[in-house]
């Protein structure tokens, strides 16, 4: 059946979790669904930095049967993040930098009348 949706949400939302080793015997329902939610892009319904699959191995725990355990390693996808994190990491283009420079407030020097009023 896989992990409950609240568990997946808590894992995604906990930035301290960098890696997950997911062991599943139900790879058609549990693993596929949970993997898709873990790897989904950040959104309102999927908070936190997504994971990406790194390695997967099938383990034949029960020879001569159709049952196979799947062990999958997920790591945080450092190439993505929240939109805010992506903006903070990005450098402004020359045009954006010029626009910022042109809109900076000029130094305002108070007139003698303003100085007298403030005194």
C-alpha positions in Angstrom: 0.0 0.0 0.0 3.0 2.3 0.4 3.3 5.3 2.7 0.4 7.4 3.8 0.1 10.8 2.1 0.7 12.6 5.4 4.0 10.7 5.9 5.1 11.6 2.4 4.2 15.3 3.0 6.1 15.3 6.3 9.2 13.8 4.6 9.1 16.3 1.8 8.6 19.2 4.2 11.5 18.2 6.5 14.6 19.8 5.0 16.9 17.7 7.3 16.0 14.5 5.3 18.5 14.4 2.4 18.3 10.7 1.5 15.7 8.0 1.6 16.1 4.3 1.2 12.7 3.0 0.2 12.1 -0.8 0.4 8.9 -2.0 -1.2 7.3 -5.4 -2.0 4.4 -3.6 -3.7 6.2 -1.9 -6.5 3.1 -1.5 -8.8 1.0 0.5 -6.3 3.0 1.6 -3.3 6.4 2.4 -4.7 5.2 4.0 -8.0 2.7 6.2 -6.3 5.0 7.2 -3.5 7.9 7.8 -5.9 5.8 10.1 -8.0 4.8 12.2 -5.0 8.4 12.3 -3.6 9.7 13.5 -7.0 6.9 15.9 -7.9 7.9 19.5 -8.5 7.4 21.9 -5.5 3.8 23.2 -5.3 1.1 24.1 -2.7 0.1 20.4 -2.4 3.8 19.2 -2.5 5.8 21.4 -0.3 9.6 21.1 0.1 12.4 20.3 -2.3 11.6 17.2 -4.3 13.6 14.1 -4.3 15.1 12.3 -7.3 15.7 8.6 -7.8 19.4 7.7 -7.7 19.6 3.9 -7.6 17.2 1.0 -7.8 17.8 -2.6 -7.1 15.6 -5.7 -7.3 16.1 -8.2 -4.5 14.8 -11.8 -5.0 13.9 -12.6 -1.5 11.6 -15.5 -2.5 13.2 -17.5 -5.3 11.0 -19.2 -7.9 8.1 -16.8 -7.1 6.8 -13.6 -8.7 7.6 -11.6 -5.6 10.5 -9.2 -5.8 11.6 -6.6 -3.2 12.6 -3.3 -4.7 15.1 -1.1 -2.9 15.3 2.5 -4.2 17.6 5.3 -3.1 16.2 8.9 -3.3 18.2 12.1 -2.8 17.1 15.7 -2.6 17.1 17.2 -6.0 19.5 20.1 -5.4 19.0 21.4 -9.0 15.5 22.4 -8.0 13.9 24.1 -5.1 11.2 26.5 -4.3 10.6 29.4 -6.6 11.9 31.7 -3.9 15.1 29.7 -3.4 15.7 29.7 -7.2 15.3 33.4 -7.4 17.6 34.0 -4.4 20.3 31.8 -6.1 20.0 33.4 -9.5 22.1 36.4 -10.6 20.4 39.3 -12.2 21.0 39.8 -15.9 22.8 43.0 -17.1 19.5 44.5 -18.1 17.9 43.7 -14.7 21.0 45.1 -12.9 20.8 48.3 -15.0 17.1 48.7 -14.1 17.9 48.4 -10.4 20.7 50.9 -10.6 18.5 53.4 -12.4 15.8 53.2 -9.8 17.9 53.7 -6.8 16.9 56.7 -4.8 19.2 59.7 -5.1 20.6 61.2 -2.0 18.2 63.9 -0.8 19.8 67.0 0.7 17.4 69.0 2.9 17.0 72.6 2.1 17.8 75.3 4.7 14.0 75.7 5.4 13.6 72.0 6.1 16.6 72.1 8.4 15.1 75.0 10.4 11.7 73.1 10.6 13.4 70.0 12.0 15.4 72.0 14.5 
